[in-house]
Amino acid sequence: MIPNGAYTAVLDRFEDSDPVLELTGESGRYELVVEQQALPQPARHTDAVLEIELVDEAIVAADYKPAESKQRISDAQNRFDRLSKRPPSDDES
């Protein structure tokens, strides 16, 4: 059971068509599967960041954070770009 309270939520992935949120709050980290209708329309994509209020594992308030979402997507792309570069070979010293 996830404690009631305020959480930062990130839409991590979809299972079938249901969003899976990674929640972080004062009481710890959790994972929650919700229906798409529980989220604001603009937040229905992976890496969307929201501030949510949870009561009995139901979202009672959700505030989409577009700037934080955009930054998260940019950071992930930068990590991918860095990891996809070939390391220099010994011949290129």
C-alpha positions in Angstrom: 0.0 0.0 0.0 1.3 3.4 -1.0 0.9 6.0 1.8 -1.4 9.0 1.1 0.4 12.2 0.3 2.2 14.3 -2.2 4.6 12.8 -4.7 6.7 13.6 -7.7 5.7 11.2 -10.4 7.4 10.3 -13.6 5.7 8.3 -16.3 8.2 5.5 -16.7 6.5 3.3 -19.3 3.2 1.8 -20.5 2.0 -1.7 -19.7 -0.5 -2.4 -22.4 -2.1 1.0 -22.5 -1.8 1.8 -18.8 0.8 4.3 -17.6 3.2 3.1 -14.9 4.4 6.0 -12.7 7.5 6.0 -10.6 6.6 8.0 -7.4 9.1 9.7 -5.1 8.0 11.3 -1.8 8.9 11.7 1.8 7.7 8.2 2.5 9.8 6.6 -0.1 9.8 5.4 -3.7 6.9 3.5 -5.3 5.5 2.3 -8.6 1.9 2.8 -9.5 -0.1 1.7 -12.5 -3.0 4.0 -13.3 -5.5 4.5 -16.1 -4.6 7.2 -18.7 -7.7 9.2 -17.8 -6.1 9.8 -14.3 -3.5 11.9 -16.0 -3.8 15.3 -17.7 -3.8 15.0 -21.5 -0.4 16.7 -22.0 1.2 14.3 -19.4 0.4 11.1 -21.2 3.9 10.4 -22.6 7.0 8.7 -21.2 9.2 10.9 -19.0 6.3 13.2 -18.2 6.9 14.8 -14.7 3.9 15.5 -12.5 3.3 16.6 -8.9 0.5 14.4 -7.7 -1.6 14.0 -4.5 -2.5 10.4 -3.7 -5.4 9.1 -1.5 -6.0 5.4 -1.2 -3.7 4.8 -4.3 -5.9 7.1 -6.4 -4.7 10.4 -7.9 -6.9 13.2 -6.5 -4.8 16.0 -8.0 -2.2 16.1 -10.7 -0.1 19.0 -11.9 1.9 18.4 -15.1 5.4 20.0 -15.2 6.3 20.6 -18.8 9.6 22.3 -18.2 10.8 19.5 -16.0 9.5 16.9 -18.5 11.4 18.6 -21.3 14.6 18.7 -19.2 14.3 15.0 -18.3 13.9 14.0 -22.0 16.9 16.2 -22.9 19.0 14.7 -20.2 18.1 11.1 -21.3 19.0 11.9 -24.9 22.4 13.4 -23.8 23.2 10.3 -21.8 22.2 8.1 -24.8 24.4 10.2 -27.2 27.4 10.0 -24.8 27.0 6.2 -24.4 26.6 5.6 -28.1 29.9 7.2 -29.1 32.7 4.8 -29.7 35.6 5.1 -27.4 38.9 6.1 -29.1 40.9 3.1 -30.3 44.5 2.7 -29.1 45.7 3.7 -32.6 44.2 7.2 -32.2 46.6 8.2 -29.4 
